């Protein structure tokens, strides 16, 4: 099998992945450790790999193929390191191509034939592995196991230092692994777009043929009922194909909108127009809000620029919609979510309401969101006011326009 997923989800472990731990900035100490691991075990590739819920992130690496070095990660279900996390002990592979325990994707793509990984830990939780990989079959000695274990102890010390600030937000994303995935999704959607265009082109030719044949088949005496019935069936299927292509085109547009919103989520801009935040949040929460009656965009009069990292602001706005949708869904309602915008001199408030969420339930929504965010946000505030959910952003004021002489 090319892909295997052996890990159950663990919220306690995932909560330990802080912003500092997932920062893509090269860490000199960890880089020195993987270099030593490569040299001491005579292996061309060495990694500090953090295994998340969907991906493994390469915190430090040496000897990787260029495409993996740029992406700094892979999907978790193609990794060997997931087995280290699963069992909490060393995992060794000597002949990967003939080992039924492991996924074969990296074997086929990058000719990985051998592997040795040992656990790296934070607060007694296995976060991933320090590992070495080789493109040839080989065994690993007891001395090499011991050497890699000593180096893993140094990784543990470094990870503890990097995460000494326990305030963190799970809304931060590993941009280094998402950006290549977004590019790949754009390429996939482009292929679907070409297919739709080809379908329309082919459909026109078929339609022309059917129109001409209608005239020919009008002389019923020349053709059997079977031929005429087959022609009618072909015309019906052609209409169904046209309808299906139209549905695909609408779905493609929605997918592109969501992908653009996802791209905005990993953009770390310090300032963003409020309309961009709300529009992208609508796209990212489209499925959930559709189930409860929708979420309509308000009118943006002056469209102020807010002072907040774009990805954090978007993530919080999206989760406001998702959490409210979940609460409304419990009531089997289809009355949707309303949003009003209240712009003040130095702040702008997004005011979310729903006729099916009263004050106690809205307080419950805010508590869920605050537990999810779990960090201080100096440039934005989240609170409830009765049955209203209020997301308040600081705005960037143009001082030249604010002077009233």
C-alpha positions in Angstrom: 0.0 0.0 0.0 1.3 3.5 -0.9 -0.4 5.1 2.1 -1.0 3.7 5.6 -2.4 5.6 8.6 -1.7 3.9 12.0 -2.3 6.8 14.4 -5.4 7.6 16.3 -6.0 11.3 17.0 -4.7 12.6 20.3 -5.8 16.1 21.3 -3.4 16.2 24.3 -0.5 15.6 22.0 -1.7 18.0 19.3 -2.1 20.8 21.9 1.7 20.7 22.5 2.4 21.9 18.9 3.0 25.5 19.6 3.7 28.3 17.2 7.3 28.3 18.2 7.6 24.6 17.7 6.1 24.8 14.2 8.1 27.8 13.0 9.8 27.1 9.7 12.9 29.2 10.6 15.9 27.0 10.6 17.1 26.1 14.1 20.9 26.0 14.3 21.0 23.5 17.2 18.6 21.1 15.7 20.4 21.4 12.3 23.7 20.5 14.0 22.0 17.4 15.6 20.7 16.1 12.3 24.1 16.7 10.7 25.7 14.6 13.5 23.1 11.9 13.1 23.9 11.6 9.4 27.6 11.4 10.1 27.5 9.1 13.1 25.2 6.6 11.4 26.7 7.0 7.9 23.3 7.9 6.4 22.7 10.5 3.6 19.5 11.7 5.1 18.6 12.8 8.7 15.5 14.5 10.1 13.8 15.9 13.1 10.3 15.1 12.1 7.2 16.3 14.0 4.1 14.2 13.4 0.9 16.3 13.4 -2.7 15.3 12.7 -2.4 15.3 8.9 1.2 16.0 8.1 4.7 15.3 9.3 6.7 18.6 9.5 10.5 18.6 9.1 11.8 20.8 11.9 15.4 20.2 10.8 16.8 18.1 7.9 19.8 17.2 5.9 20.2 15.4 2.6 16.5 15.5 1.6 15.5 15.5 -2.1 14.9 19.1 -3.2 11.1 18.8 -3.4 10.9 17.6 0.2 13.4 20.1 1.4 11.3 22.9 -0.1 8.0 21.6 1.2 9.5 20.7 4.6 6.9 18.0 5.1 4.8 15.2 3.7 1.4 13.7 4.4 1.4 11.7 7.6 0.1 8.5 6.0 3.2 8.2 3.8 5.6 8.6 6.7 7.7 6.0 8.6 7.9 8.3 11.6 4.2 7.6 12.4 5.2 4.2 13.6 7.7 5.7 16.1 4.9 7.9 17.5 2.4 4.9 17.6 4.6 2.6 19.6 6.8 5.2 21.4 10.0 3.3 20.6 12.6 2.9 18.0 11.4 1.7 14.6 13.8 0.1 12.1 13.4 -0.7 8.4 16.1 -2.6 6.5 14.5 -3.4 3.2 11.6 -1.0 2.6 10.6 -2.2 -0.8 9.8 -5.6 0.6 8.4 -4.6 4.0 4.6 -5.0 4.2 4.4 -2.9 7.4 5.1 0.5 5.8 3.6 2.7 3.2 5.4 2.4 -0.2 5.0 6.0 -1.4 8.4 7.4 -0.4 10.0 4.1 -1.5 8.7 4.5 -5.0 9.1 8.3 -5.2 12.5 8.7 -3.5 14.0 5.2 -3.4 14.1 5.1 0.4 15.2 1.6 1.4 16.2 1.8 5.0 15.2 3.8 8.1 15.9 4.1 11.8 13.9 6.5 13.9 13.8 7.0 17.7 11.1 9.0 19.7 11.5 12.7 20.5 9.3 13.8 23.4 7.8 16.9 25.0 6.1 16.6 28.4 6.4 12.8 28.0 4.3 12.9 24.8 6.0 11.5 21.7 6.0 14.4 19.2 7.8 12.7 16.3 11.2 11.2 15.7 14.9 11.8 15.1 15.6 9.6 12.2 18.1 8.6 9.5 17.2 7.3 6.0 19.2 5.7 3.3 18.6 4.8 -0.4 20.3 1.4 0.1 19.3 -1.6 2.1 21.2 -1.8 5.4 21.1 -2.9 9.1 21.7 -0.7 12.1 23.9 -1.9 14.9 23.2 -1.6 18.7 25.9 1.1 18.8 24.1 3.1 16.1 20.8 2.7 18.0 22.4 4.1 21.2 24.1 6.9 19.3 20.8 8.0 17.8 19.1 7.8 21.2 21.7 10.1 22.7 21.1 12.6 19.9 17.3 12.4 20.4 17.8 13.4 24.1 19.5 16.6 22.8 16.5 17.2 20.5 14.2 16.8 23.5 16.1 19.5 25.4 15.9 21.8 22.5 12.2 21.3 21.9 11.5 22.0 25.6 13.4 25.3 25.2 11.5 26.3 22.1 8.2 25.7 23.8 8.9 27.3 27.1 6.2 29.9 26.3 3.0 27.8 26.8 0.6 30.4 25.4 -0.2 29.3 21.9 -3.0 29.1 19.3 -4.0 26.0 17.4 -5.2 28.4 14.6 -1.6 28.9 13.5 -0.8 26.7 10.5 2.3 25.1 9.2 2.6 27.3 6.2 5.6 25.5 4.7 3.5 22.3 4.2 0.3 24.1 3.2 1.7 26.3 0.4 2.9 23.4 -1.8 -0.4 21.7 -1.2 -2.3 24.8 -2.3 -0.3 25.0 -5.5 -1.1 21.3 -6.2 -4.8 21.9 -5.7 -4.7 24.8 -8.1 -3.1 22.6 -10.7 -5.8 19.9 -10.1 -8.6 22.5 -10.4 -7.0 23.7 -13.7 -7.3 20.2 -15.0 -11.0 20.1 -14.1 -11.5 23.5 -15.8 -10.0 22.2 -19.0 -12.2 19.1 -18.8 -15.3 21.3 -18.4 -14.2 23.4 -21.4 -13.7 20.2 -23.5 -17.1 19.0 -22.4 -18.8 22.1 -23.6 -16.9 22.0 -26.9 -17.8 18.3 -27.4 -21.4 19.1 -26.3 -21.8 21.7 -29.0 -20.7 19.1 -31.7 -23.1 16.5 -30.3 -25.9 19.1 -30.1 -25.4 20.0 -33.8 -25.5 16.4 -34.8 -28.7 15.8 -32.8 -30.4 18.8 -34.4 -29.5 17.6 -37.9 -30.6 14.0 -37.1 -33.9 15.3 -35.7 -34.7 16.5 -39.2 -33.7 13.1 -40.7 -35.6 11.0 -38.2 -38.7 13.1 -38.8 -39.5 10.7 -41.7 -40.7 7.9 -39.5 -41.3 5.5 -42.3 -37.6 5.2 -43.1 -36.4 4.2 -39.7 -37.4 1.6 -37.2 -38.8 2.4 -33.7 -35.5 1.1 -32.2 -33.4 3.6 -34.0 -35.7 6.5 -33.1 -35.9 5.5 -29.5 -32.1 5.2 -29.4 -31.9 8.8 -30.8 -34.3 10.1 -28.2 -32.3 8.4 -25.4 -29.1 10.0 -26.7 -30.8 13.4 -26.7 -31.9 12.9 -23.2 -28.5 11.9 -22.0 -27.0 14.9 -23.8 -29.2 17.2 -21.8 -28.2 15.5 -18.6 -24.6 15.9 -19.5 -25.1 19.6 -20.1 -26.7 20.0 -16.7 -23.9 18.0 -15.1 -21.3 20.2 -16.7 -23.1 23.3 -15.5 -23.1 21.9 -11.9 -19.4 21.1 -12.2 -18.7 24.7 -13.4 -20.5 26.1 -10.3 -18.7 23.7 -8.0 -15.4 24.6 -9.6 -16.0 28.3 -9.0 -16.9 27.6 -5.3 -13.7 25.4 -5.0 -11.5 28.2 -6.4 -13.1 30.7 -4.0 -12.4 28.4 -1.1 -8.9 27.8 -2.2 -8.2 31.5 -2.5 -9.6 31.9 1.0 -7.3 29.1 2.2 -4.4 30.8 0.6 -5.3 34.0 2.4 -5.4 32.0 5.6 -1.7 31.2 5.3 -0.7 34.7 4.3 0.9 36.5 7.2 0.0 40.1 6.3 0.0 42.6 9.2 -2.9 44.5 7.8 -6.0 43.4 5.9 -9.2 45.0 4.6 -12.2 43.9 6.7 -14.1 42.8 3.5 -11.3 40.4 2.6 -11.5 38.8 6.0 -15.3 38.4 5.9 -15.5 37.2 2.3 -12.8 34.6 2.8 -14.4 33.4 6.1 -17.7 33.0 4.2 -15.9 30.8 1.6 -14.1 28.7 4.2 -17.3 28.1 6.2 -19.5 27.7 3.1 -20.5 24.0 3.7 -21.4 24.5 7.4 -23.3 27.8 7.0 -25.2 26.3 4.0 -26.6 23.6 6.2 -28.2 26.1 8.6 -29.6 28.6 6.1 -26.6 30.5 4.9 -24.5 33.5 5.7 -25.1 36.7 3.7 -22.4 39.3 3.3 -23.2 42.8 4.6 -22.6 46.0 2.7 -19.1 47.3 3.1 -19.3 51.1 3.2 -15.8 52.3 4.0 -14.1 48.9 4.2 -11.5 49.8 6.9 -8.0 48.2 7.1 -7.6 46.2 10.3 -4.3 45.9 12.1 -4.0 42.1 12.6 -2.2 39.3 11.0 -4.4 38.2 8.1 -4.3 34.5 8.8 -5.2 34.9 12.5 -8.0 37.3 11.8 -9.4 35.1 9.1 -9.1 31.9 11.2 -11.0 33.5 14.1 -13.7 34.9 11.9 -14.1 31.6 10.2 -14.4 29.7 13.5 -17.0 32.2 14.7 -19.2 31.1 11.7 -18.3 27.4 12.2 -19.0 27.4 15.9 -22.3 29.3 15.5 -23.3 27.0 12.7 -22.7 24.0 15.0 -24.9 25.6 17.7 -27.7 26.4 15.3 -27.5 22.9 13.8 -28.4 21.4 17.1 -31.8 23.0 16.7 -32.4 21.8 13.1 -32.8 25.5 12.1 -32.4 27.0 8.6 -32.6 30.6 9.5 -28.9 31.3 9.1 -26.4 33.8 10.5 -26.6 37.6 10.2 -23.7 40.0 10.3 -23.7 43.7 10.9 -20.6 45.9 10.8 -20.2 48.8 13.3 -17.2 51.1 12.4 -15.9 53.4 15.1 -13.0 55.8 15.2 -10.3 53.3 16.0 -12.1 50.0 15.9 -14.5 48.0 13.8 -16.9 45.4 15.2 -18.3 42.4 13.4 -21.6 41.6 15.1 -22.8 38.0 14.5 -26.4 37.1 15.4 -28.9 34.3 14.8 -32.6 34.1 15.9 -31.9 30.6 17.2 -29.1 31.5 19.6 -30.1 33.2 22.8 -27.8 34.8 25.4 -26.8 31.6 27.4 -26.1 29.8 24.1 -24.1 32.7 22.7 -22.0 32.7 25.9 -21.4 29.0 25.3 -20.2 29.8 21.7 -17.8 32.5 23.0 -16.4 30.1 25.6 -15.7 27.5 23.0 -14.0 30.0 20.8 -11.8 31.3 23.6 -10.8 27.8 24.5 -9.8 27.2 20.9 -7.8 30.4 20.6 -6.2 30.1 24.1 -3.8 33.1 23.6 -3.9 36.8 24.1 -4.7 39.0 21.1 -3.7 42.6 21.5 -5.2 43.7 18.1 -8.6 42.1 18.4 -11.2 41.1 21.0 -13.9 38.5 21.1 -16.9 38.8 23.4 -20.6 38.3 23.7 -23.2 41.0 24.4 -26.5 39.4 25.1 -27.3 37.2 22.1 -24.6 38.9 20.0 -21.2 37.6 19.2 -18.8 40.5 18.7 -15.4 40.3 17.0 -13.6 43.7 17.5 -10.6 44.7 15.4 -8.3 47.7 15.8 -8.2 49.6 12.5 -5.4 51.5 10.9 -6.3 55.2 11.0 -5.2 57.5 8.3 -4.0 60.4 10.4 -4.0 62.8 7.5 -7.8 62.3 7.1 -8.6 62.3 10.8 -7.3 65.9 11.4 -10.4 68.1 11.4 -9.3 71.7 11.1 
